[in-house]
Structures are given as structure tokens and as C-alpha cells.
Amino acid sequence: MAWTYDASQLATSALFRVRFLSGDTISTDPLVQDEEILYLLTQTSDEKLVAAMVLEHLARKLTRYASKRIGSLQVDAADRALAFAKRAAELRAE
């Protein structure tokens, strides 16, 4: 499975536009695979809707993880899930 992103191709690539809208643009922290986005793009051509679907998927996925504290650093999966869900709702509203 692959993860790709090239901001210079936003004008020509629906895949990269969905990544941009969903915030999945950091190669060292990939969130979903190209194939997952490309599948959703076969279901609808509405890129904002696809980005919302990606974010909703990520929110559901994160609910499986507990919050963790490592020394003074706390990682809260629930907060991240809520942020993904909020951004999905914003995209759906657009």
C-alpha cells in the first residue's frame, strides 16, 4: 500500500486535494493509504465529502486507543478523534 503527497500537483490530483483537505500531508505521519482515498473517490467525485469520510474514519479508528502518559508528555487519542470529527463536520457543512 502506498502513501504519496505532492503539493505542487494540487491543481491536477484529486488524491492530493483530499489529503490537503483532511490534513494528511506529513509523510512521516501518514494517516490513510492512497488506495483508501482512491476507493472513496470511486464512490463520489465530491472531494470535500471524501475528505470528511476520511476524517470520520480516522475519528472512529482513534476511539480504539487509550490516552497515554509518557513522562510529562500526554497523548490523548480522544482529543485527536474529536478534532478529526470536528473537521469532518466542517467539510460536510461546506
Sequence and secondary structure as in RCSB ss.txt:
>XXXX:A:sequence
MAWTYDASQLATSALFRVRFLSGDTISTDPLVQDEEILYLLTQTSDEKLVAAMVLEHLARKLTRYASKRIGSLQV
DAADRALAFAKRAAELRAE
>XXXX:A:secstr
      GGGTTT HHHHHHHHHT   TTS  S HHHHHHHHHH S HHHHHHHHHHHHHHHHTTS  EEETTEEE
 HHHHHHHHHHHHHHHHH 
